[in-house]
Amino acid sequence: MSTASAPGTASRTVSARERALAVKKEQEDALARLHLNVLYIVLYIRTDPPRSDDFHWGYYFHTTPQGGLKYHMRNLGAGWIPDHGSTGGVFKSNFLCVLIEIGRVPPEKHSQLDQVMKSRDRDVNSIPGVTCRVW
């Protein structure tokens, strides 16, 4: 069995690796440029190619140069479940469309924001017509 590569394969591999590293660096730089203690609406397309008016909505709260907290609801069969938690990957999704700044949250209000964002977690499915956008 030969271990030789086809001509140009190694350069394409290095090039792909270099592109991946460049994209990762751009994502990290973009994350570090976000203002701290800012709450954003996050909008994602759901399919590629995108379908008209078919998005996933959530919130992102940027708390450190390396990341923050995501707040969103996921569809699970016939219901919805909360999917909140720490993330450093708000820019890592290929389906990310936009971050829309809502406003700054002073540090002394962080826990209050967390409580508000989680306030409907137990009864989200009792909200008539609930979707990630309605939530």
N, CA, C and O atoms as CSV, one atom per row, in Angstrom:
chain,resi,resn,atom,element,x,y,z
A,1,MET,N,N,0.839,-1.164,0.000
A,1,MET,CA,C,0.000,0.000,0.000
A,1,MET,C,C,0.888,1.233,0.000
A,1,MET,O,O,1.806,1.336,0.814
A,2,SER,N,N,0.634,2.138,-0.875
A,2,SER,CA,C,1.455,3.337,-1.002
A,2,SER,C,C,0.936,4.419,-0.076
A,2,SER,O,O,-0.274,4.574,0.088
A,3,THR,N,N,1.845,5.168,0.531
A,3,THR,CA,C,1.454,6.288,1.392
A,3,THR,C,C,1.628,7.613,0.684
A,3,THR,O,O,1.434,8.670,1.286
A,4,ALA,N,N,1.993,7.572,-0.593
A,4,ALA,CA,C,2.186,8.811,-1.345
A,4,ALA,C,C,0.840,9.463,-1.618
A,4,ALA,O,O,-0.153,8.783,-1.875
A,5,SER,N,N,0.820,10.763,-1.559
A,5,SER,CA,C,-0.399,11.535,-1.821
A,5,SER,C,C,-0.430,11.957,-3.276
A,5,SER,O,O,0.606,12.033,-3.937
A,6,ALA,N,N,-1.592,12.221,-3.753
A,6,ALA,CA,C,-1.731,12.759,-5.092
A,6,ALA,C,C,-1.087,14.140,-5.115
A,6,ALA,O,O,-1.063,14.828,-4.095
A,7,PRO,N,N,-0.565,14.551,-6.269
A,7,PRO,CA,C,0.061,15.872,-6.345
A,7,PRO,C,C,-0.912,16.962,-5.888
A,7,PRO,O,O,-2.068,16.999,-6.306
A,8,GLY,N,N,-0.423,17.832,-5.034
A,8,GLY,CA,C,-1.237,18.955,-4.565
A,8,GLY,C,C,-2.087,18.657,-3.351
A,8,GLY,O,O,-2.627,19.586,-2.751
A,9,THR,N,N,-2.231,17.384,-2.956
A,9,THR,CA,C,-3.076,17.028,-1.815
A,9,THR,C,C,-2.544,17.645,-0.531
A,9,THR,O,O,-3.312,18.199,0.255
A,10,ALA,N,N,-1.246,17.556,-0.311
A,10,ALA,CA,C,-0.658,18.108,0.915
A,10,ALA,C,C,-0.869,19.611,0.981
A,10,ALA,O,O,-1.190,20.141,2.045
A,11,SER,N,N,-0.697,20.305,-0.134
A,11,SER,CA,C,-0.871,21.766,-0.112
A,11,SER,C,C,-2.324,22.135,0.116
A,11,SER,O,O,-2.603,23.139,0.772
A,12,ARG,N,N,-3.272,21.340,-0.414
A,12,ARG,CA,C,-4.689,21.606,-0.154
A,12,ARG,C,C,-5.010,21.367,1.307
A,12,ARG,O,O,-5.788,22.119,1.893
A,13,THR,N,N,-4.422,20.327,1.918
A,13,THR,CA,C,-4.651,20.026,3.323
A,13,THR,C,C,-4.115,21.151,4.198
A,13,THR,O,O,-4.796,21.609,5.115
A,14,VAL,N,N,-2.896,21.593,3.914
A,14,VAL,CA,C,-2.320,22.694,4.684
A,14,VAL,C,C,-3.169,23.939,4.498
A,14,VAL,O,O,-3.450,24.657,5.457
A,15,SER,N,N,-3.571,24.191,3.273
A,15,SER,CA,C,-4.382,25.353,2.983
A,15,SER,C,C,-5.714,25.294,3.738
A,15,SER,O,O,-6.147,26.303,4.295
A,16,ALA,N,N,-6.360,24.144,3.765
A,16,ALA,CA,C,-7.621,23.987,4.501
A,16,ALA,C,C,-7.387,24.189,5.993
A,16,ALA,O,O,-8.195,24.824,6.672
A,17,ARG,N,N,-6.293,23.655,6.497
A,17,ARG,CA,C,-5.955,23.813,7.916
A,17,ARG,C,C,-5.691,25.291,8.233
A,17,ARG,O,O,-6.137,25.803,9.260
A,18,GLU,N,N,-4.970,25.959,7.348
A,18,GLU,CA,C,-4.681,27.378,7.545
A,18,GLU,C,C,-5.967,28.205,7.515
A,18,GLU,O,O,-6.134,29.132,8.308
A,19,ARG,N,N,-6.870,27.865,6.600
A,19,ARG,CA,C,-8.157,28.571,6.533
A,19,ARG,C,C,-8.959,28.348,7.805
A,19,ARG,O,O,-9.560,29.283,8.334
A,20,ALA,N,N,-8.972,27.109,8.300
A,20,ALA,CA,C,-9.710,26.807,9.532
A,20,ALA,C,C,-9.135,27.592,10.711
A,20,ALA,O,O,-9.882,28.121,11.534
A,21,LEU,N,N,-7.814,27.666,10.788
A,21,LEU,CA,C,-7.186,28.440,11.867
A,21,LEU,C,C,-7.478,29.925,11.730
A,21,LEU,O,O,-7.684,30.615,12.729
A,22,ALA,N,N,-7.497,30.418,10.502
A,22,ALA,CA,C,-7.811,31.835,10.273
A,22,ALA,C,C,-9.250,32.137,10.671
A,22,ALA,O,O,-9.522,33.173,11.279
A,23,VAL,N,N,-10.172,31.242,10.334
A,23,VAL,CA,C,-11.575,31.431,10.716
A,23,VAL,C,C,-11.709,31.412,12.229
A,23,VAL,O,O,-12.405,32.252,12.800
A,24,LYS,N,N,-11.056,30.470,12.880
A,24,LYS,CA,C,-11.094,30.386,14.348
A,24,LYS,C,C,-10.577,31.672,14.973
A,24,LYS,O,O,-11.169,32.181,15.925
A,25,LYS,N,N,-9.483,32.199,14.448
A,25,LYS,CA,C,-8.912,33.449,14.966
A,25,LYS,C,C,-9.884,34.599,14.769
A,25,LYS,O,O,-10.058,35.417,15.673
A,26,GLU,N,N,-10.520,34.681,13.607
A,26,GLU,CA,C,-11.506,35.734,13.346
A,26,GLU,C,C,-12.683,35.645,14.320
A,26,GLU,O,O,-13.165,36.663,14.818
A,27,GLN,N,N,-13.140,34.417,14.587
A,27,GLN,CA,C,-14.238,34.226,15.540
A,27,GLN,C,C,-13.837,34.696,16.933
A,27,GLN,O,O,-14.602,35.389,17.604
A,28,GLU,N,N,-12.645,34.318,17.363
A,28,GLU,CA,C,-12.163,34.733,18.684
A,28,GLU,C,C,-11.996,36.242,18.756
A,28,GLU,O,O,-12.347,36.852,19.766
A,29,ASP,N,N,-11.468,36.854,17.704
A,29,ASP,CA,C,-11.306,38.309,17.676
A,29,ASP,C,C,-12.655,39.017,17.715
A,29,ASP,O,O,-12.816,40.008,18.426
A,30,ALA,N,N,-13.622,38.511,16.953
A,30,ALA,CA,C,-14.964,39.113,16.947
A,30,ALA,C,C,-15.592,39.024,18.332
A,30,ALA,O,O,-16.229,39.973,18.789
A,31,LEU,N,N,-15.413,37.890,18.999
A,31,LEU,CA,C,-15.947,37.711,20.347
A,31,LEU,C,C,-15.311,38.706,21.316
A,31,LEU,O,O,-16.001,39.312,22.136
A,32,ALA,N,N,-14.012,38.867,21.217
A,32,ALA,CA,C,-13.293,39.785,22.110
A,32,ALA,C,C,-13.675,41.242,21.861
A,32,ALA,O,O,-13.543,42.072,22.761
A,33,ARG,N,N,-14.148,41.568,20.652
A,33,ARG,CA,C,-14.544,42.953,20.337
A,33,ARG,C,C,-15.934,43.310,20.846
A,33,ARG,O,O,-16.279,44.490,20.917
A,34,LEU,N,N,-16.745,42.300,21.205
A,34,LEU,CA,C,-18.072,42.605,21.733
A,34,LEU,C,C,-17.931,43.336,23.066
A,34,LEU,O,O,-17.001,43.079,23.831
A,35,HIS,N,N,-18.853,44.237,23.329
A,35,HIS,CA,C,-18.848,44.967,24.595
A,35,HIS,C,C,-19.262,44.036,25.724
A,35,HIS,O,O,-20.178,43.228,25.571
A,36,LEU,N,N,-18.585,44.155,26.852
A,36,LEU,CA,C,-18.914,43.341,28.020
A,36,LEU,C,C,-20.231,43.793,28.629
A,36,LEU,O,O,-20.616,44.958,28.532
A,37,ASN,N,N,-20.916,42.836,29.263
A,37,ASN,CA,C,-22.160,43.089,29.986
A,37,ASN,C,C,-23.280,43.599,29.072
A,37,ASN,O,O,-24.096,44.428,29.474
A,38,VAL,N,N,-23.303,43.095,27.853
A,38,VAL,CA,C,-24.329,43.494,26.888
A,38,VAL,C,C,-25.170,42.270,26.524
A,38,VAL,O,O,-24.648,41.180,26.288
A,39,LEU,N,N,-26.483,42.481,26.488
A,39,LEU,CA,C,-27.432,41.453,26.101
A,39,LEU,C,C,-27.779,41.636,24.625
A,39,LEU,O,O,-28.068,42.743,24.171
A,40,TYR,N,N,-27.746,40.528,23.889
A,40,TYR,CA,C,-28.036,40.535,22.457
A,40,TYR,C,C,-29.174,39.575,22.138
A,40,TYR,O,O,-29.344,38.556,22.808
A,41,ILE,N,N,-29.943,39.902,21.121
A,41,ILE,CA,C,-30.817,38.924,20.470
A,41,ILE,C,C,-29.941,38.228,19.438
A,41,ILE,O,O,-29.160,38.874,18.740
A,42,VAL,N,N,-30.072,36.906,19.344
A,42,VAL,CA,C,-29.305,36.129,18.377
A,42,VAL,C,C,-30.302,35.525,17.384
A,42,VAL,O,O,-31.319,34.952,17.774
A,43,LEU,N,N,-29.994,35.662,16.121
A,43,LEU,CA,C,-30.865,35.146,15.079
A,43,LEU,C,C,-30.063,34.208,14.182
A,43,LEU,O,O,-28.999,34.571,13.680
A,44,TYR,N,N,-30.583,33.004,13.989
A,44,TYR,CA,C,-29.942,31.990,13.142
A,44,TYR,C,C,-30.913,31.559,12.056
A,44,TYR,O,O,-32.120,31.503,12.288
A,45,ILE,N,N,-30.386,31.252,10.857
A,45,ILE,CA,C,-31.213,30.535,9.892
A,45,ILE,C,C,-31.276,29.096,10.385
A,45,ILE,O,O,-30.415,28.664,11.150
A,46,ARG,N,N,-32.283,28.357,9.956
A,46,ARG,CA,C,-32.428,26.985,10.434
A,46,ARG,C,C,-31.995,25.944,9.416
A,46,ARG,O,O,-31.735,24.794,9.773
A,47,THR,N,N,-31.917,26.335,8.162
A,47,THR,CA,C,-31.521,25.393,7.117
A,47,THR,C,C,-30.649,26.094,6.090
A,47,THR,O,O,-30.661,27.319,5.969
A,48,ASP,N,N,-29.906,25.304,5.366
A,48,ASP,CA,C,-29.105,25.828,4.274
A,48,ASP,C,C,-29.384,24.979,3.049
A,48,ASP,O,O,-29.044,23.796,3.040
A,49,PRO,N,N,-29.986,25.535,2.024
A,49,PRO,CA,C,-30.272,26.956,1.857
A,49,PRO,C,C,-31.415,27.392,2.770
A,49,PRO,O,O,-32.285,26.595,3.121
A,50,PRO,N,N,-31.399,28.673,3.148
A,50,PRO,CA,C,-32.434,29.157,4.078
A,50,PRO,C,C,-33.818,29.172,3.443
A,50,PRO,O,O,-33.972,29.366,2.237
A,51,ARG,N,N,-34.820,28.959,4.295
A,51,ARG,CA,C,-36.217,29.064,3.873
A,51,ARG,C,C,-36.743,30.413,4.337
A,51,ARG,O,O,-36.307,30.933,5.363
A,52,SER,N,N,-37.649,30.963,3.609
A,52,SER,CA,C,-38.226,32.261,3.939
A,52,SER,C,C,-38.871,32.239,5.324
A,52,SER,O,O,-39.641,31.333,5.643
A,53,ASP,N,N,-38.556,33.230,6.131
A,53,ASP,CA,C,-39.133,33.409,7.473
A,53,ASP,C,C,-38.952,32.191,8.374
A,53,ASP,O,O,-39.842,31.885,9.167
A,54,ASP,N,N,-37.835,31.497,8.276
A,54,ASP,CA,C,-37.575,30.315,9.102
A,54,ASP,C,C,-36.267,30.531,9.857
A,54,ASP,O,O,-35.180,30.240,9.357
A,55,PHE,N,N,-36.404,31.049,11.074
A,55,PHE,CA,C,-35.252,31.397,11.887
A,55,PHE,C,C,-35.342,30.760,13.259
A,55,PHE,O,O,-36.413,30.328,13.686
A,56,HIS,N,N,-34.217,30.705,13.944
A,56,HIS,CA,C,-34.181,30.340,15.360
A,56,HIS,C,C,-33.726,31.579,16.123
A,56,HIS,O,O,-32.761,32.242,15.741
A,57,TRP,N,N,-34.439,31.879,17.209
A,57,TRP,CA,C,-34.171,33.070,18.012
A,57,TRP,C,C,-33.655,32.671,19.378
A,57,TRP,O,O,-34.019,31.622,19.910
A,58,GLY,N,N,-32.815,33.504,19.935
A,58,GLY,CA,C,-32.342,33.309,21.296
A,58,GLY,C,C,-31.732,34.596,21.818
A,58,GLY,O,O,-31.828,35.650,21.188
A,59,TYR,N,N,-31.109,34.492,22.971
A,59,TYR,CA,C,-30.422,35.627,23.582
A,59,TYR,C,C,-28.993,35.216,23.906
A,59,TYR,O,O,-28.719,34.055,24.210
A,60,TYR,N,N,-28.101,36.172,23.836
A,60,TYR,CA,C,-26.716,35.965,24.222
A,60,TYR,C,C,-26.307,37.128,25.111
A,60,TYR,O,O,-26.482,38.291,24.747
A,61,PHE,N,N,-25.759,36.807,26.285
A,61,PHE,CA,C,-25.303,37.824,27.232
A,61,PHE,C,C,-23.789,37.715,27.328
A,61,PHE,O,O,-23.268,36.735,27.860
A,62,HIS,N,N,-23.083,38.715,26.816
A,62,HIS,CA,C,-21.617,38.692,26.735
A,62,HIS,C,C,-21.019,39.183,28.054
A,62,HIS,O,O,-21.171,40.350,28.416
A,63,THR,N,N,-20.339,38.281,28.770
A,63,THR,CA,C,-19.857,38.604,30.115
A,63,THR,C,C,-18.338,38.626,30.253
A,63,THR,O,O,-17.822,39.227,31.196
A,64,THR,N,N,-17.609,37.985,29.337
A,64,THR,CA,C,-16.141,37.994,29.367
A,64,THR,C,C,-15.650,38.111,27.928
A,64,THR,O,O,-16.414,37.848,27.000
A,65,PRO,N,N,-14.389,38.501,27.720
A,65,PRO,CA,C,-13.883,38.555,26.344
A,65,PRO,C,C,-13.919,37.201,25.636
A,65,PRO,O,O,-13.888,37.144,24.407
A,66,GLN,N,N,-13.984,36.107,26.406
A,66,GLN,CA,C,-13.999,34.762,25.817
A,66,GLN,C,C,-15.388,34.172,25.641
A,66,GLN,O,O,-15.523,33.109,25.036
A,67,GLY,N,N,-16.425,34.828,26.152
A,67,GLY,CA,C,-17.754,34.250,25.998
A,67,GLY,C,C,-18.780,34.830,26.935
A,67,GLY,O,O,-18.604,35.911,27.497
A,68,GLY,N,N,-19.858,34.084,27.092
A,68,GLY,CA,C,-20.954,34.557,27.914
A,68,GLY,C,C,-21.985,33.469,28.103
A,68,GLY,O,O,-21.663,32.283,28.177
A,69,LEU,N,N,-23.239,33.899,28.181
A,69,LEU,CA,C,-24.344,32.986,28.465
A,69,LEU,C,C,-25.333,33.003,27.315
A,69,LEU,O,O,-25.687,34.060,26.794
A,70,LYS,N,N,-25.775,31.809,26.926
A,70,LYS,CA,C,-26.825,31.699,25.916
A,70,LYS,C,C,-28.126,31.379,26.633
A,70,LYS,O,O,-28.146,30.632,27.611
A,71,TYR,N,N,-29.184,31.943,26.146
A,71,TYR,CA,C,-30.529,31.660,26.643
A,71,TYR,C,C,-31.398,31.407,25.419
A,71,TYR,O,O,-31.568,32.285,24.573
A,72,HIS,N,N,-31.942,30.206,25.335
A,72,HIS,CA,C,-32.880,29.932,24.255
A,72,HIS,C,C,-33.688,28.685,24.570
A,72,HIS,O,O,-33.367,27.935,25.492
A,73,MET,N,N,-34.729,28.478,23.799
A,73,MET,CA,C,-35.591,27.308,23.913
A,73,MET,C,C,-35.388,26.444,22.688
A,73,MET,O,O,-35.271,26.935,21.565
A,74,ARG,N,N,-35.348,25.144,22.931
A,74,ARG,CA,C,-35.219,24.181,21.833
A,74,ARG,C,C,-36.501,23.387,21.716
A,74,ARG,O,O,-37.150,23.066,22.711
A,75,ASN,N,N,-36.852,23.078,20.485
A,75,ASN,CA,C,-38.024,22.262,20.235
A,75,ASN,C,C,-37.665,20.802,20.459
A,75,ASN,O,O,-36.677,20.303,19.919
A,76,LEU,N,N,-38.472,20.127,21.257
A,76,LEU,CA,C,-38.253,18.708,21.534
A,76,LEU,C,C,-39.558,17.984,21.268
A,76,LEU,O,O,-40.427,17.913,22.138
A,77,GLY,N,N,-39.695,17.447,20.067
A,77,GLY,CA,C,-40.936,16.773,19.700
A,77,GLY,C,C,-42.086,17.762,19.687
A,77,GLY,O,O,-42.095,18.712,18.904
A,78,ALA,N,N,-43.062,17.530,20.566
A,78,ALA,CA,C,-44.238,18.389,20.617
A,78,ALA,C,C,-44.084,19.521,21.626
A,78,ALA,O,O,-45.011,20.313,21.795
A,79,GLY,N,N,-42.947,19.622,22.296
A,79,GLY,CA,C,-42.778,20.650,23.320
A,79,GLY,C,C,-41.471,21.406,23.177
A,79,GLY,O,O,-40.705,21.208,22.234
A,80,TRP,N,N,-41.248,22.273,24.141
A,80,TRP,CA,C,-40.060,23.116,24.156
A,80,TRP,C,C,-39.331,22.931,25.476
A,80,TRP,O,O,-39.954,22.766,26.525
A,81,ILE,N,N,-37.988,22.961,25.412
A,81,ILE,CA,C,-37.189,22.839,26.623
A,81,ILE,C,C,-36.168,23.976,26.667
A,81,ILE,O,O,-35.669,24.408,25.628
A,82,PRO,N,N,-35.858,24.457,27.873
A,82,PRO,CA,C,-34.829,25.497,27.991
A,82,PRO,C,C,-33.452,24.920,27.683
A,82,PRO,O,O,-33.154,23.776,28.025
A,83,ASP,N,N,-32.637,25.709,27.045
A,83,ASP,CA,C,-31.254,25.320,26.761
A,83,ASP,C,C,-30.379,26.541,27.025
A,83,ASP,O,O,-29.962,27.237,26.099
A,84,HIS,N,N,-30.112,26.787,28.297
A,84,HIS,CA,C,-29.323,27.931,28.718
A,84,HIS,C,C,-27.962,27.442,29.195
A,84,HIS,O,O,-27.835,26.299,29.635
A,85,GLY,N,N,-26.957,28.283,29.113
A,85,GLY,CA,C,-25.661,27.907,29.649
A,85,GLY,C,C,-24.528,28.746,29.104
A,85,GLY,O,O,-24.721,29.622,28.262
A,86,SER,N,N,-23.353,28.458,29.599
A,86,SER,CA,C,-22.148,29.165,29.165
A,86,SER,C,C,-21.785,28.777,27.745
A,86,SER,O,O,-22.001,27.643,27.318
A,87,THR,N,N,-21.226,29.742,27.018
A,87,THR,CA,C,-20.764,29.470,25.663
A,87,THR,C,C,-19.629,30.416,25.293
A,87,THR,O,O,-19.601,31.576,25.703
A,88,GLY,N,N,-18.725,29.905,24.534
A,88,GLY,CA,C,-17.686,30.713,23.924
A,88,GLY,C,C,-17.825,30.665,22.416
A,88,GLY,O,O,-16.930,31.083,21.681
A,89,GLY,N,N,-18.968,30.147,21.963
A,89,GLY,CA,C,-19.110,29.869,20.541
A,89,GLY,C,C,-20.225,30.584,19.825
A,89,GLY,O,O,-20.758,30.053,18.850
A,90,VAL,N,N,-20.601,31.763,20.264
A,90,VAL,CA,C,-21.711,32.434,19.595
A,90,VAL,C,C,-21.402,32.694,18.120
A,90,VAL,O,O,-22.324,32.742,17.305
A,91,PHE,N,N,-20.143,32.860,17.761
A,91,PHE,CA,C,-19.776,33.094,16.365
A,91,PHE,C,C,-19.414,31.822,15.614
A,91,PHE,O,O,-19.049,31.892,14.441
A,92,LYS,N,N,-19.504,30.674,16.248
A,92,LYS,CA,C,-19.060,29.431,15.613
A,92,LYS,C,C,-20.112,28.768,14.732
A,92,LYS,O,O,-19.780,27.868,13.961
A,93,SER,N,N,-21.343,29.182,14.824
A,93,SER,CA,C,-22.388,28.573,14.016
A,93,SER,C,C,-22.357,29.122,12.596
A,93,SER,O,O,-22.314,30.334,12.386
A,94,ASN,N,N,-22.378,28.215,11.628
A,94,ASN,CA,C,-22.477,28.638,10.232
A,94,ASN,C,C,-23.824,29.287,9.938
A,94,ASN,O,O,-23.971,29.991,8.939
A,95,PHE,N,N,-24.801,29.054,10.800
A,95,PHE,CA,C,-26.147,29.547,10.563
A,95,PHE,C,C,-26.431,30.880,11.245
A,95,PHE,O,O,-27.540,31.401,11.123
A,96,LEU,N,N,-25.456,31.448,11.961
A,96,LEU,CA,C,-25.638,32.744,12.613
A,96,LEU,C,C,-25.888,33.818,11.568
A,96,LEU,O,O,-25.140,33.940,10.598
A,97,CYS,N,N,-26.941,34.593,11.772
A,97,CYS,CA,C,-27.235,35.712,10.873
A,97,CYS,C,C,-26.793,37.031,11.493
A,97,CYS,O,O,-26.102,37.828,10.858
A,98,VAL,N,N,-27.202,37.251,12.748
A,98,VAL,CA,C,-26.971,38.563,13.328
A,98,VAL,C,C,-27.070,38.511,14.846
A,98,VAL,O,O,-27.816,37.713,15.413
A,99,LEU,N,N,-26.300,39.380,15.486
A,99,LEU,CA,C,-26.459,39.687,16.904
A,99,LEU,C,C,-27.028,41.093,16.962
A,99,LEU,O,O,-26.480,42.008,16.346
A,100,ILE,N,N,-28.109,41.277,17.685
A,100,ILE,CA,C,-28.735,42.597,17.799
A,100,ILE,C,C,-28.602,43.043,19.246
A,100,ILE,O,O,-29.149,42.412,20.151
A,101,GLU,N,N,-27.876,44.128,19.460
A,101,GLU,CA,C,-27.661,44.606,20.812
A,101,GLU,C,C,-28.963,45.158,21.395
A,101,GLU,O,O,-29.621,46.011,20.799
A,102,ILE,N,N,-29.318,44.645,22.584
A,102,ILE,CA,C,-30.500,45.136,23.291
A,102,ILE,C,C,-30.085,46.222,24.268
A,102,ILE,O,O,-30.688,47.295,24.298
A,103,GLY,N,N,-29.062,45.952,25.066
A,103,GLY,CA,C,-28.609,46.950,26.020
A,103,GLY,C,C,-27.605,46.385,27.000
A,103,GLY,O,O,-27.367,45.179,27.061
A,104,ARG,N,N,-27.035,47.279,27.752
A,104,ARG,CA,C,-26.052,46.919,28.775
A,104,ARG,C,C,-26.764,46.539,30.062
A,104,ARG,O,O,-27.824,47.070,30.391
A,105,VAL,N,N,-26.153,45.605,30.781
A,105,VAL,CA,C,-26.677,45.156,32.073
A,105,VAL,C,C,-25.557,45.354,33.091
A,105,VAL,O,O,-24.516,44.704,32.988
A,106,PRO,N,N,-25.749,46.235,34.067
A,106,PRO,CA,C,-24.695,46.456,35.057
A,106,PRO,C,C,-24.428,45.185,35.861
A,106,PRO,O,O,-25.337,44.385,36.084
A,107,PRO,N,N,-23.177,44.999,36.296
A,107,PRO,CA,C,-22.818,43.774,37.020
A,107,PRO,C,C,-23.746,43.443,38.185
A,107,PRO,O,O,-24.027,42.270,38.431
A,108,GLU,N,N,-24.218,44.438,38.894
A,108,GLU,CA,C,-25.096,44.165,40.037
A,108,GLU,C,C,-26.474,43.647,39.617
A,108,GLU,O,O,-27.253,43.219,40.468
A,109,LYS,N,N,-26.782,43.678,38.327
A,109,LYS,CA,C,-28.070,43.181,37.813
A,109,LYS,C,C,-27.943,41.851,37.071
A,109,LYS,O,O,-28.941,41.345,36.557
A,110,HIS,N,N,-26.733,41.268,37.003
A,110,HIS,CA,C,-26.538,40.010,36.271
A,110,HIS,C,C,-27.427,38.892,36.803
A,110,HIS,O,O,-28.057,38.178,36.023
A,111,SER,N,N,-27.484,38.734,38.129
A,111,SER,CA,C,-28.295,37.642,38.676
A,111,SER,C,C,-29.779,37.891,38.431
A,111,SER,O,O,-30.539,36.943,38.230
A,112,GLN,N,N,-30.196,39.136,38.444
A,112,GLN,CA,C,-31.591,39.451,38.155
A,112,GLN,C,C,-31.921,39.121,36.698
A,112,GLN,O,O,-32.987,38.576,36.412
A,113,LEU,N,N,-31.016,39.447,35.781
A,113,LEU,CA,C,-31.216,39.094,34.373
A,113,LEU,C,C,-31.358,37.583,34.230
A,113,LEU,O,O,-32.253,37.108,33.531
A,114,ASP,N,N,-30.486,36.828,34.883
A,114,ASP,CA,C,-30.537,35.370,34.823
A,114,ASP,C,C,-31.890,34.853,35.316
A,114,ASP,O,O,-32.471,33.950,34.715
A,115,GLN,N,N,-32.381,35.424,36.402
A,115,GLN,CA,C,-33.686,35.007,36.932
A,115,GLN,C,C,-34.805,35.296,35.935
A,115,GLN,O,O,-35.678,34.457,35.715
A,116,VAL,N,N,-34.778,36.477,35.336
A,116,VAL,CA,C,-35.811,36.842,34.364
A,116,VAL,C,C,-35.757,35.906,33.155
A,116,VAL,O,O,-36.792,35.434,32.685
A,117,MET,N,N,-34.556,35.641,32.657
A,117,MET,CA,C,-34.420,34.802,31.469
A,117,MET,C,C,-34.899,33.367,31.725
A,117,MET,O,O,-35.351,32.688,30.803
A,118,LYS,N,N,-34.800,32.920,32.946
A,118,LYS,CA,C,-35.203,31.550,33.290
A,118,LYS,C,C,-36.589,31.473,33.925
A,118,LYS,O,O,-37.027,30.393,34.321
A,119,SER,N,N,-37.272,32.591,34.023
A,119,SER,CA,C,-38.527,32.650,34.784
A,119,SER,C,C,-39.645,31.787,34.206
A,119,SER,O,O,-40.555,31.421,34.950
A,120,ARG,N,N,-39.626,31.449,32.934
A,120,ARG,CA,C,-40.698,30.633,32.328
A,120,ARG,C,C,-40.232,29.221,32.007
A,120,ARG,O,O,-40.927,28.486,31.305
A,121,ASP,N,N,-39.059,28.831,32.512
A,121,ASP,CA,C,-38.515,27.516,32.177
A,121,ASP,C,C,-39.458,26.373,32.542
A,121,ASP,O,O,-39.599,25.425,31.769
A,122,ARG,N,N,-40.093,26.443,33.685
A,122,ARG,CA,C,-40.944,25.328,34.143
A,122,ARG,C,C,-42.283,25.249,33.412
A,122,ARG,O,O,-42.866,24.172,33.286
A,123,ASP,N,N,-42.767,26.400,32.931
A,123,ASP,CA,C,-44.098,26.389,32.325
A,123,ASP,C,C,-44.109,26.895,30.882
A,123,ASP,O,O,-45.141,27.353,30.390
A,124,VAL,N,N,-42.958,26.812,30.205
A,124,VAL,CA,C,-42.873,27.352,28.852
A,124,VAL,C,C,-43.915,26.732,27.922
A,124,VAL,O,O,-44.420,27.412,27.029
A,125,ASN,N,N,-44.239,25.473,28.112
A,125,ASN,CA,C,-45.194,24.811,27.216
A,125,ASN,C,C,-46.638,25.181,27.511
A,125,ASN,O,O,-47.538,24.772,26.778
A,126,SER,N,N,-46.879,25.945,28.566
A,126,SER,CA,C,-48.243,26.430,28.822
A,126,SER,C,C,-48.501,27.762,28.129
A,126,SER,O,O,-49.622,28.269,28.170
A,127,ILE,N,N,-47.493,28.330,27.500
A,127,ILE,CA,C,-47.661,29.585,26.758
A,127,ILE,C,C,-48.319,29.248,25.416
A,127,ILE,O,O,-47.751,28.486,24.634
A,128,PRO,N,N,-49.508,29.802,25.136
A,128,PRO,CA,C,-50.186,29.470,23.878
A,128,PRO,C,C,-49.330,29.844,22.658
A,128,PRO,O,O,-48.821,30.960,22.561
A,129,GLY,N,N,-49.185,28.892,21.740
A,129,GLY,CA,C,-48.448,29.127,20.505
A,129,GLY,C,C,-46.964,29.369,20.698
A,129,GLY,O,O,-46.325,30.036,19.884
A,130,VAL,N,N,-46.408,28.821,21.789
A,130,VAL,CA,C,-44.999,29.081,22.088
A,130,VAL,C,C,-44.068,28.594,20.979
A,130,VAL,O,O,-44.255,27.513,20.422
A,131,THR,N,N,-43.091,29.389,20.680
A,131,THR,CA,C,-41.975,29.048,19.809
A,131,THR,C,C,-40.759,29.737,20.415
A,131,THR,O,O,-40.904,30.458,21.402
A,132,CYS,N,N,-39.586,29.543,19.868
A,132,CYS,CA,C,-38.421,30.243,20.379
A,132,CYS,C,C,-38.598,31.752,20.233
A,132,CYS,O,O,-38.075,32.514,21.046
A,133,ARG,N,N,-39.314,32.185,19.225
A,133,ARG,CA,C,-39.541,33.614,19.009
A,133,ARG,C,C,-40.524,34.170,20.031
A,133,ARG,O,O,-40.321,35.271,20.543
A,134,VAL,N,N,-41.576,33.433,20.335
A,134,VAL,CA,C,-42.564,33.877,21.329
A,134,VAL,C,C,-41.957,33.903,22.708
A,134,VAL,O,O,-42.191,34.839,23.473
A,135,TRP,N,N,-41.176,32.885,23.041
A,135,TRP,CA,C,-40.532,32.822,24.351
A,135,TRP,C,C,-39.708,34.062,24.561
A,135,TRP,O,O,-39.077,34.214,25.608
